[in-house]
C-alpha cells in the first residue's frame, strides 16, 4: 500500500508517521489512525493523519 495515496489510509489502520518536530531526523512514531487530515487524494510527503493519542504527522509506513 502506498502512504502517499489517501485511498490507502483509513481510520483504525496501524501506521508509522513522522511528526513535524522529527522531520529532520526522520524518527518514526507508531500508532492507530483516528482520522485523515489531508483532503487531496495524494501528497508527495505522505498523507497527514491524527493518531488516537492525538499526535499528528505524515504517514511513512502502513503496517496493516
N, C-alpha and C positions, 0 to 999 in steps of 0.2 A: 504494500500500500504506500501511496505517495503522500508525504507530510506537507507538500506544497499545494495539494488539492483539497478544497473544503469538503467534497463528497466523500473523502476517505475518513473524515473525522466525525464522531458522533458522541453525544453525552454517554458516560459510563465506560468509555474506552480507556484503557491503561496506556499512558504515553510518557515520554520523556520530553521535557521542554527546557528551553534556555530562558532564564529570567533576564530582564533588562540589565540588571547590575552584573550579570555573569556573561554578557555577550562577548566581552574582550577575552575572557579566559576560556569560554566555551563549556563551562561546567553545566551539567545536565541535572534536572530535578525531576523525579518520577512522581506521578500522581494519576488521579482519575479525572477525566474531563467532566466539568459541571455544565459549562456552556461555551459556545463558539462565539468569539468576538469579531472575527474577520467577516465582513459582508461579501467581499468579492469571491468568485469561485476558485481563484488561485492566488498565491502570493509567493514570490521567489524565495523569501527567507523563512517560510513556514506559516501555517495558519495560527493566528493568535487565539488562545483559549484561556478560560478561567478554570482552575482546578477546584475540587470540592473543598480544599483547605484555604481557598481564597487567593492563591498565588496566580499571577498572570504572566504568560510567556508564549513564545512561539514553539510549536511542535517540531521536534527534530527527529524523534523515533516513535513509531507506533509499535507497541508491544503486544497487542492482542488483535 
